[in-house]
Amino acid sequence: MATLPDGTQLPGKLFIVEGIDGSGKSTQLDLVHKWLTTAGYMVAFSEWNSSPLVAKATKRGK
């Protein structure tokens, strides 16, 4: 379990999927999302580029 500097514990898991364009990343994540929610888990989805901080770093890396 991850812990913030103030001691707050963050339960959960982080899934990261990499692959070339058209490799089916979005399709697989959609299937995993449906499977986990059907099993009763709470799921949050975020794309890396939705964060201005991450988008800026990604753009520099290209």
N, C-alpha and C positions, 0 to 999 in steps of 0.2 A: 504494500500500500504506500502510495506517495505521501509525503508530508511537506507542507509549506513551512517557510522559515519561522512562522509564529506558532508552529506545532499543530496546526489544523491538518487532520488526516483527510486524504482524498481517496475514497474508495473507487474502485472501477478499474477498467483496462483501457489501454490505448492501442488501437489497431492502425497500422500504417501499411498502405498498399502502394507499391511502386510498379511501374511497367511502362512500356512505350505506348504511344498513342494507338488506340484501336485494339489494345490487348485484352479488353474486357474488365478493367478495374472497376468502373462504375457499375457494371452488371453484377459482378461478384459482391461488391459492397451492398448493393440493393438487396441481393439474396440473403446476405448475412444479417442485414438490418431486419428484414421480414422474419427471418428465423428466430433471432433473439427477441424481438418484440412479441412474437407468437408464444415464445417460451416464458414470457412474463418479465423480461429484462427491460429496463429503461435504456434507451439508446439516443445519443446525441451525435449528429453528423456535422462535420465542418471541413471545408476545403482549405488547404494551406493558404491559398491566395485570398481567402476571405479576410485574413488579418493583414492590415496595412504593413505591420512590422515584418511579417513573413514574406509578403508579396515583394517588398523592397529588397530583401535579402535574396529571394529567388531570382529576381530580375538581374541583380548584380552578378549572380552566379552563372547566368546564361551568357 
